[in-house]
Amino acid sequence: MPSMYIRERVQDYARWRTVFDSLSETKKQRGFVSAKVFQDSADANEIIILETWNSLDEARAWAQSAEIREAMKNAGALPPPVILFLDNA
């Protein structure tokens, strides 16, 4: 399945995680399937997210939405994130 890789730094992981989790249902309505979240072992505010989507078009649309930009701001994400859109090889 298509995936989206996001690497970002956040001000406070707990604050970020609350916002991230609150978006799950909204994202599911837009083609989101699942996510794995990883933290750097030396710095809990450095995170990597690997999300699975129904299609790359849906993942791209979400990544470009005003809603996610506002959520990232509210969550304390420090721009710019690194985002890669991945397809099965």
C-alpha positions in Angstrom: 0.0 0.0 0.0 1.1 3.6 -0.6 2.8 5.2 2.4 3.8 8.7 3.6 7.0 9.1 5.6 7.2 12.2 7.8 10.2 13.3 9.8 9.7 16.3 12.1 10.9 18.0 15.2 8.3 19.0 17.8 8.4 21.3 20.8 6.8 18.8 23.1 6.0 15.2 22.2 3.1 14.8 24.5 1.4 17.9 23.2 2.1 16.8 19.6 0.8 13.3 20.2 -2.5 14.5 21.5 -3.1 16.5 18.3 -1.9 13.7 16.1 -4.2 11.2 17.7 -7.2 13.5 17.5 -6.9 13.6 13.7 -7.3 9.8 13.2 -11.0 9.7 12.3 -10.8 12.8 10.0 -7.8 11.2 8.2 -9.6 7.8 7.9 -12.4 9.7 6.0 -9.8 10.9 3.6 -8.1 7.5 2.9 -5.8 7.0 5.8 -5.3 3.4 6.9 -2.8 3.2 9.7 0.4 4.8 11.2 3.5 3.9 13.1 5.2 6.6 15.2 8.9 6.5 16.2 10.9 8.7 18.4 14.7 9.2 18.3 16.2 7.3 21.2 18.3 10.3 22.1 15.7 13.0 21.6 12.0 12.2 22.2 11.0 15.4 20.3 12.5 14.1 17.0 9.9 11.9 15.4 9.3 9.8 12.4 5.8 8.8 11.2 5.1 6.1 8.7 1.5 6.3 7.5 -0.3 3.9 5.2 -2.9 5.4 2.8 -5.4 4.0 0.3 -3.7 6.0 -2.5 -0.8 8.4 -3.0 -3.3 11.0 -4.2 -5.1 10.9 -0.9 -1.9 11.1 1.1 -0.7 14.1 -1.0 -4.1 15.8 -0.6 -3.9 15.4 3.2 -0.3 16.6 3.3 -1.2 19.8 1.4 -4.4 20.5 3.3 -4.9 23.7 5.3 -6.3 21.4 8.1 -2.9 19.6 8.6 -1.0 22.9 8.5 -3.2 24.3 11.2 -2.9 21.0 13.3 0.9 21.1 13.0 1.0 24.6 14.2 -1.3 23.8 17.2 0.8 20.7 17.9 4.0 22.6 18.1 5.7 21.0 15.1 8.8 22.9 14.0 8.8 23.5 10.3 9.8 22.3 7.8 9.0 18.6 8.0 10.6 16.1 5.6 7.8 14.3 3.7 8.2 11.5 1.3 5.5 9.7 -0.6 6.3 6.0 -1.0 5.0 3.4 -3.3 5.7 -0.4 -3.2 8.7 -1.4 -5.2 
